[in-house]
Amino acid sequence: MFIIIISLLLSSLIITKLLIFVFSKYNLIAEVNSRSLHNDNIPTSGGISFVFLICLLFIFFDGIDNYWLISSLFLFLFAIIGLIDDIYKIHSFFRLFYYTLIILLYLIFLDKYYLFDNIINYFNLNKIFGYFFLTVFILWFINSYNFMDGSDGFLTLHSIYVLIYLFIISSFNSNFFYDYNYLIIYSIFILCGFLFFNKPNAKIFMGDVGSIFLGFLIIIISFRMILDNLLTFWTFLILNSFFLIDTGQVLIVKILKKENIFLAHNKHFYQKLIKRYWSNSNLNIHIARSQAHKKLLFFYTKYFIFFIMPIVIIAVIFHELSFLLFLFSYILTLLIFIANKLFSE
C-alpha cells in the first residue's frame, strides 16, 4: 500500500509538471479578465492529471459489483465535456444538456442494480420525482464545485478534506475495510500531488475538466456510502455546507434580480474574501495575491476543522440527529457570512 501511495503521488507530480510545460507552450491558459483573482496568464485544464490517475484506480480496484468500473465511465464522460469546454467554450445550454444526460444515465445505472430506492427513501419520493430531484441536485452540486474553482488550491484542498472525512466515517462505521477505502486514500494522495502546483501562487489551474470531475467523484463515493448505510444524506450535505450555501445564495439573488444565472460573476463569498484580503495589503501585487489566497485557505481550514468536524463527528455517532445537525450547520454558516458581510448584493 505504501509503495502504491508513493507511486501515485510521484505520478501526479510528474504528470502535472508535464502539463504545465505543454499547456504553457500551446497557450491553453486562463487569461486575466475583470473577474479574475489572479494577475498572470496561468495554464489551465491541469485536472487531466488526477482525472487520468483516479479513473485508472477505479478500473483496477473495482469491487465485485462493478460499481466503480462503471462509475469511472461516467467520471470520464464528465471530464471529456469539461475539457472540451475549457478549450472551445461550450454554450451553457448544451453544457447543461450534456451534464443532465450523463446524470440520468448514472441514475438509471443505480436503478438497474436495485440501489436507487435506498437513496430516494430519504425523501419519501416515488421514482419519477426521485429521478427529478436527484438530477437537479447532482447538477447543482457538480456546478457548485465548478463555480468554487476560482482560488488557488481552494477546490483541491476542499476535496481532500471531504475525502479524508469520508474515509474516517467509512472506517468508523464499518467492521471491515471496504474496497473504496483504498480508492479514497489513493485519491487523496493523487490530489496532494496536484495541490503542490495548484497552491498559491498557482502554477496551473484544474479547469472545468478537473472541477466537474471532482464534484461527481464526491457524489459517487458519497452515494455508495449512503447505499452501504455508512453515511447519511444530511451528513453529506454538512461536509459540503460552505460550497452549497455560497452557490445557493448567489443563485437566489440572481433569480430575484432576474439576472442571467449562466453568466460568470464575482459575487461568491470566497471571491469577496480574497478581494478583501488583497485590497488590505500594501505588499507587492504578486506577494499580495499569494497572501490573499493563502488567507482564504487558512480561513477555510479553520472553518472545516473547528466547525464542520465536530458537527460531522456528532452526526456519525448519532445518526438520528443528522438532519437537525444539518440545519444547525447551515444556519450557523449563514450567520458567519452575515457577520462578515459576504452576501451578494
Stockholm file with secondary structure:
# STOCKHOLM 1.0

chainA/1-345         MFIIIISLLLSSLIITKLLIFVFSKYNLIAEVNSRSLHNDNIPTSGGISFVFLICLLFIFFDGIDNYWLISSLFLFLFAIIGLIDDIYKIHSFFRLFYYTLIILLYLIFLDKYYLFDNIINYFNLNKIFGYFFLTVFILWFINSYNFMDGSDGFLTLHSIYVLIYLFIISSFNSNFFYDYNYLIIYSIFILCGFLFFNKPNAKIFMGDVGSIFLGFLIIIISFRMILDNLLTFWTFLILNSFFLIDTGQVLIVKILKKENIFLAHNKHFYQKLIKRYWSNSNLNIHIARSQAHKKLLFFYTKYFIFFIMPIVIIAVIFHELSFLLFLFSYILTLLIFIANKLFSE
#=GR chainA/1-345 SS CHHHHHHHHHHHHHHHHHHHHHHHHTTCEECCCTTCSCSSCEECCTTHHHHHHHHHHHHHTCCTTCHHHHHHHHHHHHHHHHHHHHHHCCCHHHHHHHHHHHHHHHHHHHHHTTCHHHHHTTTTCCHHHHHHHHHHHHHHHHHHHHHTTTSTTHHHHHHHHHHHHHHHHHHHHCSSCCHHHHHHHHHHHHHHHHHHHHSSSCSCCCHHHHHHHHHHHHHHHHHHHHHTTSSCHHHHHHHTHHHHHHHHHHHHHHHHTTCCTTSCCSCSHHHHHHHHHHHTCCSCHHHHHHHHHHHHHHHHHHHIIIIIHHHHHHHHHCGGGHHHHHHHHHHHHHHHHHHTTCCCC
#=GC SS_cons         CHHHHHHHHHHHHHHHHHHHHHHHHTTCEECCCTTCSCSSCEECCTTHHHHHHHHHHHHHTCCTTCHHHHHHHHHHHHHHHHHHHHHHCCCHHHHHHHHHHHHHHHHHHHHHTTCHHHHHTTTTCCHHHHHHHHHHHHHHHHHHHHHTTTSTTHHHHHHHHHHHHHHHHHHHHCSSCCHHHHHHHHHHHHHHHHHHHHSSSCSCCCHHHHHHHHHHHHHHHHHHHHHTTSSCHHHHHHHTHHHHHHHHHHHHHHHHTTCCTTSCCSCSHHHHHHHHHHHTCCSCHHHHHHHHHHHHHHHHHHHIIIIIHHHHHHHHHCGGGHHHHHHHHHHHHHHHHHHTTCCCC
//
